[in-house]
Amino acid sequence: MELVERIKRRILSALGHHTEEEFIENRFLMAIIEAFSRLETDTFREEKIRDSIVRDLETKNSYTKPFLDVKFFFLSFEDLENISDDERSRSDIAFKTTGFKFVLECKILKFASKKYLEEGLRRFIELKYAKSDDFAGMLGFIVAGEPERIIKNLKKKVKTFYPAHDIALYLEKTCAEHALSFQSRHLRINEAPIHIFHLFFDLSASRLSSSSV
């Protein structure tokens, strides 16, 4: 573990970052935000939206493409994770480099759905995703409703969902200064904490040339 930590510190230093949290926000989350700014889609299908974002990260994105081109870090989607000897799971997007892995799970939202917690956040709590990582992320694609109200209601639900004792300190933080966002901290079933970045994007009808589900 000491060797891994030394490698992490060297990578962070080389990129001009002091902490893993800063690295995630200023590299990976900023990349997602930039990708969304160029997103053009005619569908509300989660996997199609995700695939468009991944293509941008690979081919256009100023935060990721230069590093992917030289294989400094890697990007995968539907990343296969081993939970146990006989169980595996697939997360939506994963950034990987030596000593680091940052997993993101995507969800379509029309309101403050329980699915965001039960079919998204719970997978981190139960070690199905990012079981060895300290940080992870959730991307919410809002396709109907009022984004601010949806986020406010989700934040209330997240606050009581396997919370770490200091979760309130995180809920008022944004992610990479993105307005539609917050952070949270939870205790997993093995009692290890995990820090989650929640980013939301407005995919209202005004952004779509046509709509289909």
Buried (B, 14 or more C-beta within 10 A) or exposed (E): EEEEEEBBBEBBEEBEBEEBBEBBBBBBBBBBBBBBEEBEBEBBBBEEBBBBBBEBBBEEBEBBBEBBEEEBBEBBBEBEBEBEEEEEBEBBBBBBBEBBBBBBBBBBBEBBBEEBBEEBBBBBBBBBBBBEBEBBBBBBBBBBBEBEEBBEBBBEBBBEBBBBEEBEEBBEEBBBEBEBBBBBBBBBEEEEEBBBBBBBBBBEEEBBEEBEE
